[in-house]
Structures are given as structure tokens and as C-alpha cells.
Amino acid sequence: MKKLLIILFFCLLPLALQAQTRSVKLSWAKSASSFWKDSAGAAVIISQVEVGVTTPFTEMSEEGQGIPPLFQQKFPYTGVDSLEIGQHVAALGGGPYYAWIRVHSSSGLASAWVKSATFTFGPVPPASFKVTVGAAIILPPPPPPLDPLPVITWANLTTGQILAGTVSLTGNVTSVHGVKQTELYVDGIRRSNLELTAPYTFIWATTEVADGPHQFMLKITDLIGQSALSVIVTATVKNAVATIDRDATFEWTAPTINADGTPLLDLAGYQLYKASSPSGPFLPQGDVLPGTTRGLLELADGTHYFAVKAVDLAGNQSVLSNIVSKSIGP
């Protein structure tokens, strides 16, 4: 039997009364993955979230069994793990009540009901409830396949791949009963139009999501209604362009003696030199200027080598200083 293992953190936020309408926000969290998964670790597409409200003396049960709940309704699952139901329970008295939740898969399977702690509608409702509910909710096993299930695999996406701009993502398909449609999911949300014919390629703008790692999955449905999912691939979206530092700043210690060891009394300034190789040739950059710092702006891509010479009042220059370098670009 396959089980859908979900760690639910179920928050119930009943807020103050406003114009006869209460705000009651239910929120929950899946287990670590961006996808709902079954006990075998396979991804499951959730299509609906069902909510119920009862008194503490009533248990939620299958339709037509037991005492009817005060409220029960299914809502489409949009990938957002919270739901506002205040308008649906506005007529309820003070309480206490239980809120219940279960999920429905796209294949029509339903989990067991899971309930929150009790809550009330008093004159001053509590600020919030944060209750951890059952460690797992269980889906019944899917019906046996009518025939060999279709298979869809990734043709051009691998774990760790970097995606930017508009990309083409393709799936390889094997299906005994043809193909009704294929779909692309990113972080559990369908992000593409349906692809009905080969090649099963999805054109997707990565700017729909923030930069960083995301989980990608393909889904195929054949002509007799059987569906299958690809493996989940984690790839990284990276659209931001890094700023390249193309400037260089240099600083050196002023000399105090001449080459012959006598005191240096007629220093005029310094000449900066640049080369594309440590062996030269070194070409002068700008004029002879005083001061022991200098900068160059907007250097081209590549590695640049720099040295400096001291210059006296007569225009005589020292030998090159030690050489330093800076690389620009990727």
C-alpha cells in the first residue's frame, strides 16, 4: 500500500471581528520537499484541499456517515499552503470547534482527516494557534494500472544545471496508448502550456521564479487516462548579472635613497607602467605625478601586470618596482 507521508504544521489564525466577518486562516506545510510525496518517495500531484469544522464531540467521517459537520468544502489547491475560510464560518457561535483538513490527489485519492487544536470565537480571539498534527496522512493505494503506464524522462535537464533567460526543456516519452498531454511543473506548480505532440518541448521563462535552486518535474497522460511523473530534478535559476570590477588601485612606499645609497633629495614623482605579460613590454600609463597611490579605470578583460618607477627632477627613472597583477572578467 502506498502512503503519502506529509509533515503538516497546521496553523489556525482566528482574528478579531470586523463588520460581522471573521478572518480564519488555515495554514499547513508539506514535508521538506517542494512536492507532496508518497511513502515510496514518488511525487504526488495534489489537486484539492478539503476543510471541515466540527464541535469537539464530532469526528469528520466519509460523506453520508456520522454526524454532519458544521462546515465542509473542497477548495482547489494552487500551490499556496494556506486558506482563508472566515466568510464560510461567519455564522458560527463562540465555540469551541475543531478545524480539519485532508488533501485529494489529481488521481482522485483522498488522505485521512487531520484536525487542529480547538478554537473559539470569543470577544477577544487568541492571536494565533500553532499546532503540530499527525506525522503522516495516508492515501489509499492507487488502482492497478489498466495497461503499462506511460513513461516520461528528462532529455536535456540534469541535477545542478544552471538555467537563465528563456529555456527549452524536453521530455522523452514512451507510451503504449499514445499521448494525450504532457506538462511541466516547477516547485509543484504547472508552469507551461500543455504539449500534445512530439517533440515534447516546453519553452519556459526562468524569470517567473526567483534566482536559486528549484525542483522540476514532468507529467504525462496517455489516451486512456493513465498518468505518470518523471523524476524530480533540482536545477538552479540564475538571471542576475554579476557586476565586474574593472578598476585597479595601486599603492607603494616612497623611496628615500638613490641607487648609490645617497639620500634622495630631488624626487619629482612616479610613473605607472602596464603590460599584458609579466615579461613586458611595460608601457607608461598617464603622466609623472607625485603621491604614492594611483588608479586605472575600466580595464579590459584579461590579466594585466603593473609596476612603478620613481622619477627625479632631471627626469631620471629608477628600475621597475616589483610586479603586481589583476585579472578582469569571468
C-alpha positions in Angstrom: 0.0 0.0 0.0 1.4 3.4 -1.0 1.2 6.1 1.7 1.5 9.8 1.2 3.8 11.0 4.0 3.3 14.7 4.8 4.5 16.5 7.9 1.8 19.1 8.5 2.3 22.2 10.6 -1.3 23.4 10.9 -1.8 27.0 12.0 -5.3 28.4 12.8 -5.4 32.2 13.0 -8.9 33.4 14.1 -8.7 37.3 14.1 -10.9 40.0 15.6 -14.5 40.5 14.4 -14.8 43.1 11.6 -18.1 44.0 10.1 -19.7 40.7 11.0 -17.0 38.7 9.2 -14.3 36.7 11.0 -10.9 36.0 9.5 -10.0 32.4 9.9 -6.8 31.5 8.1 -5.7 27.8 8.0 -2.1 27.1 7.1 0.0 24.0 6.8 3.4 22.9 5.5 4.5 19.9 3.5 7.5 17.8 4.5 11.0 19.0 3.4 10.4 18.7 -0.4 8.6 21.3 -2.5 6.4 18.4 -3.7 3.9 16.1 -1.9 5.3 12.6 -1.8 4.1 9.1 -1.1 5.8 6.6 1.2 7.9 5.3 -1.7 9.3 8.8 -2.2 7.4 9.4 -5.5 5.9 12.8 -6.2 2.1 13.2 -6.0 0.1 16.0 -7.6 -2.4 17.4 -5.1 -5.5 19.0 -6.7 -7.7 19.9 -3.8 -7.7 20.7 -0.1 -10.8 19.8 1.9 -11.7 21.7 5.1 -14.2 20.8 7.8 -15.3 22.4 11.0 -16.9 20.4 13.9 -17.7 20.6 17.6 -15.2 18.8 19.9 -17.7 16.0 20.2 -17.9 15.3 16.4 -15.4 13.5 14.2 -15.1 14.1 10.5 -16.1 11.0 8.5 -16.8 9.9 5.0 -19.7 11.7 3.3 -23.1 10.3 4.5 -21.7 8.8 7.6 -21.8 10.0 11.2 -23.0 13.5 12.4 -22.7 16.1 9.6 -20.0 18.7 10.2 -20.9 22.4 10.7 -18.9 23.2 7.6 -17.2 21.1 4.9 -15.9 22.2 1.5 -13.3 21.4 -1.1 -11.0 24.1 -2.5 -8.6 24.0 -5.5 -5.0 23.5 -4.4 -3.0 26.3 -6.0 0.4 25.5 -4.5 -0.1 28.0 -1.7 -0.3 26.2 1.7 -2.8 28.4 3.4 -6.5 29.1 3.1 -8.9 31.8 4.4 -12.3 30.4 5.4 -13.7 33.2 7.5 -16.6 34.0 5.2 -17.7 30.4 5.3 -17.9 30.2 9.1 -19.1 33.7 9.9 -22.4 32.3 11.2 -20.9 30.0 13.8 -21.3 30.8 17.5 -18.5 31.2 20.0 -17.2 27.6 20.0 -15.1 25.6 20.8 -14.5 24.0 17.4 -12.1 21.7 15.6 -10.7 22.6 12.1 -10.0 19.5 9.9 -8.0 19.2 6.7 -7.3 16.5 4.2 -5.9 16.6 0.7 -7.0 15.0 -2.6 -4.7 13.8 -5.3 -5.2 14.5 -9.0 -5.9 10.8 -9.5 -8.9 11.0 -7.1 -7.4 9.6 -4.0 -8.0 11.2 -0.6 -5.9 11.3 2.6 -7.2 10.7 6.1 -8.6 13.7 8.0 -6.2 15.6 10.4 -7.5 18.0 13.0 -6.2 21.2 14.7 -6.5 22.1 18.4 -9.8 23.5 19.5 -10.5 27.2 18.8 -13.2 29.6 19.9 -14.8 32.8 18.7 -14.8 34.9 21.9 -15.0 38.7 22.3 -11.2 38.8 22.0 -10.0 35.8 20.0 -6.5 34.5 20.7 -3.7 35.9 18.5 -2.9 32.6 16.9 -2.8 28.8 17.2 0.3 26.8 16.1 -0.4 23.1 16.4 1.6 20.2 15.0 -0.7 17.5 13.9 -0.2 13.9 12.9 3.2 12.9 11.5 1.6 11.4 8.3 -1.6 11.4 6.3 -2.3 8.3 4.3 -3.7 7.9 0.7 -5.2 4.6 -0.2 -3.2 2.6 -2.8 -3.9 3.6 -6.4 -5.9 1.2 -8.6 -3.8 -1.2 -10.6 -2.8 0.1 -14.0 -5.0 -0.8 -16.9 -2.0 -1.4 -19.1 1.7 -0.5 -19.0 1.9 3.1 -17.7 3.4 5.8 -20.0 6.9 6.9 -19.1 8.4 10.4 -19.4 12.1 11.2 -18.7 14.3 14.3 -19.0 16.1 14.7 -22.3 18.1 17.9 -21.5 17.9 18.7 -17.8 20.2 17.4 -15.1 20.7 18.0 -11.4 22.8 21.1 -10.8 22.2 22.6 -14.2 22.2 26.4 -14.4 19.2 28.0 -16.2 18.8 31.6 -17.3 16.5 33.6 -19.6 14.1 31.6 -21.7 14.9 27.9 -21.9 13.7 24.8 -23.8 13.1 21.8 -21.6 12.3 18.5 -23.4 11.0 15.1 -22.2 11.5 11.7 -23.8 8.2 9.8 -23.9 7.3 6.1 -24.1 3.6 5.3 -24.2 1.7 2.2 -25.4 -1.6 4.1 -25.6 -0.3 7.3 -27.2 -0.1 10.7 -25.6 -3.0 12.9 -24.5 -0.8 15.7 -23.0 2.5 16.4 -21.2 3.1 19.1 -18.5 6.0 20.9 -16.9 5.9 21.5 -13.1 8.3 23.8 -11.2 8.2 23.6 -7.4 4.9 21.7 -7.7 3.1 24.3 -9.8 2.4 23.8 -13.5 4.4 26.4 -15.4 3.7 25.7 -19.0 1.0 25.2 -21.7 0.2 21.6 -22.4 2.4 19.9 -25.0 0.4 17.4 -27.1 2.8 16.3 -29.8 6.4 15.3 -30.2 8.9 16.7 -29.6 7.6 17.3 -26.0 9.5 20.6 -25.5 8.4 23.3 -23.1 9.5 26.9 -23.7 9.7 28.5 -20.2 10.9 31.9 -19.0 13.0 31.4 -15.9 12.2 34.9 -14.8 8.9 33.6 -13.5 10.8 32.4 -10.4 13.5 33.9 -8.2 17.1 33.1 -8.7 18.2 30.0 -6.7 17.6 26.2 -6.7 14.2 24.9 -7.9 12.6 21.5 -8.4 11.5 20.4 -11.9 9.1 17.6 -12.9 7.3 16.4 -16.0 3.9 14.7 -16.1 2.4 12.6 -19.0 -1.1 11.5 -19.5 -1.9 8.8 -22.1 -5.1 8.5 -24.3 -6.8 6.1 -21.8 -6.3 8.5 -18.8 -3.2 6.9 -17.2 -0.7 9.4 -15.8 3.0 9.1 -14.8 5.6 11.5 -13.4 9.3 11.9 -14.2 12.0 12.0 -11.6 12.4 15.4 -9.8 15.5 17.3 -10.9 16.9 20.2 -8.9 18.4 22.9 -11.1 19.4 26.5 -10.4 17.9 29.6 -12.0 20.5 32.4 -12.3 19.4 35.5 -14.1 21.1 38.3 -12.1 24.3 39.6 -13.9 27.3 40.0 -11.6 29.0 43.4 -11.7 32.6 43.1 -12.9 35.1 45.3 -11.1 37.2 46.8 -13.9 39.1 49.3 -11.8 42.6 48.9 -10.2 44.2 50.9 -7.4 47.9 50.8 -6.5 49.9 52.0 -3.5 53.6 51.9 -2.8 56.2 53.1 -0.3 58.1 56.2 -1.2 61.9 55.7 -1.7 64.4 57.6 0.5 67.8 56.8 -1.1 69.3 56.8 -4.6 70.6 53.7 -6.3 74.1 54.6 -5.0 72.9 54.8 -1.4 73.0 58.6 -1.1 69.9 60.4 0.2 67.1 61.0 -2.3 66.5 64.8 -2.2 65.1 65.5 -5.7 62.1 63.2 -6.2 59.7 64.6 -8.7 57.1 61.8 -8.7 56.2 58.4 -10.1 55.5 56.8 -13.5 53.0 53.8 -13.6 53.5 51.1 -16.2 51.2 48.3 -17.5 51.8 45.2 -19.6 49.8 42.2 -20.8 52.6 39.8 -19.8 54.9 39.7 -16.7 57.9 39.9 -19.1 56.6 43.1 -20.7 56.8 45.2 -22.6 55.7 47.7 -19.9 54.1 50.9 -21.3 53.7 54.2 -19.3 50.2 55.0 -18.0 49.5 58.7 -17.7 51.9 61.4 -16.6 54.6 61.5 -13.9 52.7 62.5 -10.8 53.6 62.9 -7.1 51.9 60.8 -4.4 52.2 57.1 -3.6 48.8 56.0 -4.9 47.4 55.7 -8.4 44.3 54.2 -10.1 43.3 52.9 -13.5 39.6 52.7 -14.6 37.6 50.4 -17.0 40.3 47.8 -17.7 39.6 45.4 -20.5 39.0 41.6 -19.9 42.2 39.7 -19.3 45.1 39.7 -16.8 47.1 43.0 -16.5 50.6 43.4 -15.0 51.7 46.7 -13.3 54.9 48.2 -11.9 56.1 51.7 -11.0 59.2 53.8 -11.4 60.4 56.7 -9.3 61.4 59.8 -11.3 63.8 62.7 -10.2 63.7 66.3 -11.1 66.1 65.7 -14.0 63.7 63.1 -15.5 65.9 60.1 -14.5 63.8 57.0 -13.7 64.5 54.1 -11.3 64.3 50.5 -12.4 60.8 48.9 -12.3 59.4 48.0 -8.9 58.1 44.5 -8.2 55.3 43.5 -10.5 51.6 43.1 -9.4 48.7 41.8 -11.5 44.9 41.9 -11.7 42.5 39.8 -13.7 39.3 41.2 -15.2 36.3 39.3 -16.4 34.8 35.9 -15.9 
